[in-house]
Amino acid sequence: MSRHTLRALVVAAALLVPPTGAYAASPAAPGTPVPAAVAAPACAIPPNADDNVLRVIRDVANQRGIDGRVRLSEFETAWVESHVNNLPCGDADSVGVFQQRPSQGWCSPASLCMDVPHATNAFLDRAIPLGANNPGWTAGQIAQAVQHSAYPDRYDQSQAIAQNLISRANGLPGGGLQPAGPGSAQVLIAGMDSSLYHEVRYPDGNWTGFGGLGRTAESVSVAGMKDGSAQVVIVGSDDRVYHQVRYRDGSWSGFAGLPGIGTTLPAGAKAVAIAGLPDGSSQVLIIGTDDRVYHEVRYPNGNWSGFAQIPGIGAANFMTAQAISIAGMPDGSSQVLVVGLDGKVYHQVRHADGNWTGFNGLPGIGTTAAAGGKKVAITGMSDGSAQVLIIGTDNSVYHEIRYANGNWTGFAGVPGIGTTAAAGAKEISIGADPDNSAQVVIIGLDNHVYHEIRYANANWSGFNGLPGIGTTDPAGATKITITGMP
């Protein structure tokens, strides 16, 4: 496929995005020679994407289960060629969202090039094998190999726009053909620039690929709810707490500030954590700007209890911490883990009636003293047990189980890639699946994201990198969270 100009020369600025009023692209079949210049009829390209077209190319992509890199190439191409509009005109006989040419074998009869599902499948029929056979290619390189453009850089140059379009498409009614139902997992990361990204892992092991949420965060946590939704809390770049819901259909409620004590302004915080409960409520923890730990409940009707301090150690009526995590349990209780300001790991239970047990130290390996730690994560399992991860003072990842009767297994290292030694990490998170397996994500010491499963039989899958957008390399991140969907 080849893109031609109306003139022999093109200004450099035009390389970024086709301007409104320009011709559309002229895809030819792979290997088909195309004349060097073709006079094109006037074809105005709207400045904005058409939501109806976005929905269709999203749904076709979801139906075919494509990976994130091919999905990005699809949206890059749709933007560059038509601004995601089903154009009835273009260069030579090019038409449609991908500007495909009937004369070059893209559709027969010619009207099919204006059929968005057909056009999308025709693009993906070429893009999917190209991506599979060329794992090192960027999304833009895949797009170029399909489109054969005279301006190959345009696709990769449109990556940020395409990422936003993917997020916009996911937020439209329908949200995709595969809801994030039981057995799936949802992951959020704050990238190296603190921008938030989200993706879903389906029960069959396929991933949607990351999509941007158009927000930055200094801390992030997600909880899966029994109705198929997920709730997200973040500490924004303004050091304040925000909450939003991702509905079962994939649409988002939008972030709203979570008021602090005695104010309508969003609470100030250093870290956040959230857990879903069986009754449809959720519980939120924050570390306030005063280093104290605060807790509140979001009831199933959407009302909030307001923040309150949680009891500390012994007679202390508050707890200070540098890291927090919370898990909802099948009996309606919740379990809380913190790393205190003394660098030690503590655990306590909030019973279903709202009473707290008080914090107790969680012993380290070979000692009755509380383990030293930097980060903590906890999740509640369907059998009433809880699984805990910590990053120790040696930057290694350790795991243990609290059985339903309150007994603990003791910590053991979680092996890294290609070694029996414990994996090194900067951030950790763990989520439970209904089959009593657990999914773990970490940010390694190399700042990359890795995922593994602990099966119900206690075996581990081993860590694998979780690819970033437009690459097979693991995503880079500063913060991470995962939840299983009940």
Secondary structure, 3 states (H helix, E strand, C coil): CCCCCCCCCCCHHHHCCCCCCCCCCCCCCCCCCCCCCCCCCCCCCCCCCCHHHHHHHHHHHHHHCCCHHHHHHHHHHHHHHHCCCCCCCCCCCCECCCCECHHHCCCCCHHHHHCHHHHHHHHHHHHHHHHHHCCCCCHHHHHHHHHCCCCCHHHHHCHHHHHHHHHHHHCCCCCCCCCCCCCCEEEEEECCCCEEEEEEECCCCCECCCEEEEEECCEEEEEECCCCCEEEEEECCCCEEEEEEECCCCCECCCEECECCCCCCECEEEEEEEEECCCCCEEEEEEECCCEEEEEEECCCCCECCCEECCCCCCCCCCEEEEEEEEECCCCCEEEEEEECCCEEEEEEECCCCCECCCEECECCCCCCECECCEEEEEECCCCCEEEEEECCCCEEEEEEECCCCCECCCEECECCCCCCECEEEEEEEEECCCCCEEEEEEECCCEEEEEEECCCCCECCCEECECCCCCCECECCEEEEEECC
